[in-house]
Amino acid sequence: GLVGSFLDEYRGPVVPSDRWLASFEGYLLALGHMDLADARKCALLRHCLGQEGQRIFATLTLSDDKYASATAALKSHFCSGRSRRMCRFEFRQRFQQPGETVAHFVSALRELAKLCDFGTLEDGLIVDQLIEKTSSHQLRERLLLESDSMTLADALVIGKQLESALSEARRFASAADLPVTSSPSAQTVTQSAEVPDDLPVQRVDRGGDPLLQHITAPKYHTPIHHYPVRIPKSTAVQILLC
């Protein structure tokens, strides 16, 4: 159908009652049933409530058999346990989930804010929550640089632009990290530069040859007076410094 069951199990509604009722009335409008008699609309309402929803609806005390009374009773039952303070607490606790877009996050904040009775402060408080609870430190820094005249619409545009830019940057970075294959000629040069280990050794006094003055013994050879030093392959010998 065009509208899902409101409550099939005892765990609670899958969506808030206000949102579900709005979907149900949209369902009636789409079918052209908004002008039906109240008895028929109430019958459709009970049918769409689901098994557990129907059980709860049967326990409600209705002032009459009007459709408006039925929906008011449902709202009162499912919203009676949530105070305004609790709704505001849930709003303040909402943070941007991993992988959640800025647009979706702001939409969720709007929905929570409707239950908080923020009045004219609503948009500003949503902007504050976006800055505090966004998962992007780049967006937080960017929004904090804006003036106090920034609106929620402005913040949403900035968020979408930054998301797009960061996505493109990650795509370019991934392309730049592709492995580079060495050419055969470069490998050949590297291999030809290796010096064999079986070269003849020649004992040389460092003090006697100014070309060898720059050669110093490693720290771990300090106690040893003679040690081999590798020289270019063209010389084809090893020099043992004294």
C-alpha positions in Angstrom: 0.0 0.0 0.0 0.9 3.7 0.0 1.2 3.8 3.8 3.0 1.3 6.0 1.6 -0.2 9.2 2.0 2.1 12.2 2.6 -0.5 14.9 3.0 -4.2 14.1 5.0 -5.1 17.3 4.9 -4.1 20.9 8.3 -2.4 20.8 6.8 0.9 19.6 6.1 2.8 16.4 8.7 2.7 13.7 8.0 6.5 13.0 6.6 9.3 15.2 2.8 9.3 15.3 2.6 12.8 13.8 4.6 11.8 10.8 2.7 8.6 10.3 -0.7 10.3 10.5 0.5 12.8 7.9 1.4 9.9 5.6 -2.0 8.3 6.3 -3.9 11.4 5.4 -1.8 11.8 2.2 -2.7 8.2 1.4 -6.4 9.1 1.8 -6.0 12.2 -0.4 -4.2 10.2 -3.1 -7.1 7.7 -3.2 -9.7 10.5 -3.2 -11.0 9.3 0.2 -10.8 12.5 2.2 -14.5 13.1 1.8 -15.5 9.7 3.1 -17.8 9.4 6.1 -15.9 9.4 9.4 -16.9 5.8 10.1 -15.1 4.6 6.9 -12.1 6.8 7.5 -11.8 5.4 11.0 -12.1 1.9 9.6 -9.2 2.5 7.2 -7.2 4.1 10.0 -7.6 1.0 12.2 -6.7 -1.3 9.3 -3.5 0.6 8.7 -2.5 0.7 12.4 -1.2 -2.9 12.3 -1.9 -5.7 14.8 -0.4 -4.1 17.9 -1.7 -0.6 16.9 -5.3 -2.0 16.6 -5.0 -3.6 20.0 -3.9 -0.3 21.6 -6.6 1.7 19.7 -9.3 -0.6 21.1 -8.2 0.4 24.6 -8.5 4.2 24.0 -11.4 6.2 25.3 -13.0 8.3 22.5 -15.4 11.1 23.1 -17.3 10.2 19.9 -16.9 8.2 16.7 -15.4 11.1 14.7 -12.2 10.7 12.7 -10.8 13.8 14.4 -11.4 12.3 17.8 -9.7 9.0 16.8 -6.5 10.8 15.5 -6.4 13.1 18.6 -6.6 10.0 20.9 -3.7 8.4 19.0 -1.6 11.5 19.3 -2.3 11.9 23.0 -1.5 8.2 23.7 1.8 8.1 21.8 3.0 11.6 22.7 1.9 11.8 26.4 5.2 10.4 27.7 7.4 12.9 26.0 7.7 16.3 27.6 9.0 19.4 25.8 12.2 19.1 27.9 12.7 15.5 26.7 12.2 16.6 23.0 14.8 19.4 23.5 17.2 16.9 25.1 16.8 14.6 22.1 17.4 17.6 19.8 20.7 18.5 21.6 21.9 14.9 21.5 21.4 14.5 17.8 24.8 14.4 15.9 25.7 13.8 12.3 26.0 10.1 11.7 29.0 8.6 9.8 28.2 8.9 6.1 25.2 11.1 6.7 25.0 14.2 4.4 24.6 17.7 5.7 21.2 18.0 4.0 19.9 14.8 5.7 21.3 15.9 9.1 19.6 19.3 8.8 16.4 17.7 7.8 16.5 15.4 10.9 17.2 18.5 13.1 14.2 20.3 11.6 12.0 17.3 12.4 13.2 17.2 16.0 12.9 21.0 16.4 9.2 20.9 15.5 8.5 19.1 18.8 10.6 21.5 20.9 8.6 24.7 20.5 11.6 26.9 19.8 9.5 29.5 18.1 11.4 32.2 16.2 14.7 30.8 17.5 14.3 27.5 15.7 16.5 28.2 12.6 19.3 29.7 14.7 19.3 26.8 17.1 19.5 24.3 14.2 22.5 26.2 12.9 24.1 26.0 16.3 23.5 22.3 16.5 24.9 21.8 13.0 28.1 23.6 14.0 28.5 21.7 17.2 27.5 18.2 16.1 28.7 18.0 12.5 31.2 15.2 11.8 33.3 17.6 9.6 35.8 19.8 11.4 36.3 21.7 8.1 32.6 22.6 8.0 32.6 23.6 11.7 35.6 25.9 11.1 34.0 27.4 7.9 30.7 28.1 9.6 32.3 29.7 12.7 34.0 32.2 10.3 30.6 33.4 9.1 28.9 36.5 10.5 25.9 36.3 12.8 23.7 37.2 9.9 24.2 33.7 8.3 20.9 32.0 7.9 20.1 28.2 8.1 19.7 28.3 4.3 23.2 29.9 4.0 24.7 27.2 6.3 23.1 24.4 4.2 24.5 25.8 1.0 28.0 26.1 2.5 27.7 22.5 3.8 26.7 21.1 0.4 29.5 23.0 -1.4 32.1 21.8 1.1 30.9 18.2 0.9 31.2 18.4 -2.9 34.7 19.9 -2.8 36.0 17.3 -0.3 34.5 14.5 -2.3 36.3 15.7 -5.4 39.6 16.2 -3.5 39.4 12.6 -2.2 38.7 11.3 -5.7 41.8 13.1 -7.1 43.9 11.9 -4.2 42.9 8.3 -4.9 43.9 8.7 -8.6 47.3 10.2 -7.6 48.0 7.2 -5.3 47.9 4.7 -8.1 51.1 2.6 -8.2 53.8 3.6 -10.8 55.4 0.7 -12.7 59.2 1.0 -13.2 60.5 0.7 -16.7 62.8 -2.2 -17.6 65.6 0.2 -18.5 65.5 1.7 -15.0 65.6 -1.8 -13.4 68.6 -2.7 -15.6 70.5 0.4 -14.5 69.8 -0.4 -10.8 71.0 -4.0 -11.2 74.2 -3.0 -13.0 75.1 -0.6 -10.2 75.3 -3.4 -7.6 78.8 -4.2 -6.4 79.7 -7.9 -6.1 80.7 -9.2 -2.6 83.8 -11.1 -3.8 86.0 -8.1 -4.8 89.7 -8.2 -3.8 90.6 -6.2 -0.7 93.4 -3.6 -0.7 94.7 -2.2 2.6 95.1 1.6 2.4 96.2 4.2 5.0 93.7 7.0 5.2 96.4 9.5 6.2 98.4 8.8 3.1 95.7 9.6 0.5 93.8 12.9 0.6 91.0 11.4 -1.5 90.2 9.1 1.4 90.2 11.7 4.1 86.4 12.0 4.0 85.9 8.3 4.9 85.2 7.7 8.6 84.6 4.5 10.5 81.1 3.7 11.6 80.4 4.0 15.3 80.0 0.2 15.7 83.5 -0.3 14.2 85.2 2.2 16.5 87.3 -0.5 18.3 88.4 -2.0 15.0 91.3 -0.5 13.1 90.8 -2.3 9.8 87.5 -2.5 8.0 86.4 -2.8 4.3 85.0 0.2 2.4 83.0 -0.2 -0.8 84.3 1.8 -3.8 82.9 2.1 -7.3 82.8 -1.0 -9.4 85.1 0.4 -12.0 88.0 0.1 -9.5 87.1 -3.5 -8.9 88.7 -3.6 -5.4 87.8 -3.1 -1.8 89.9 -0.7 0.3 90.7 -1.7 3.8 91.4 1.5 5.8 94.1 1.6 8.4 
